[in-house]
Amino acid sequence: MDYFLGHIGYIVIAAIVIAAVAFASVYFADMSKELNKADAETEAEKSCGAGCSSCSGCGSLMSCNKDDKKL
């Protein structure tokens, strides 16, 4: 018991460090997920899904459901 009580400070510090690393990993994973979702939404707004970068010269222009067709 003396050994445990003599090292309680090290045990508490190790627990705090492990908790901080776990919290940081969850936080940054959540932030990454939100950023990836925002990037996907932005990319979806840029194209109509036909794979073209602009509507100019697109073969699917007549069947495109994009509201703001840039001719």
Summary of the structure (lengths in Angstrom):
residues: 71
radius of gyration: 26.3
end to end distance: 79.7
largest distance: 81.5
contacts: 127
relative contact order: 0.07
helix: 62%
strand: 0%
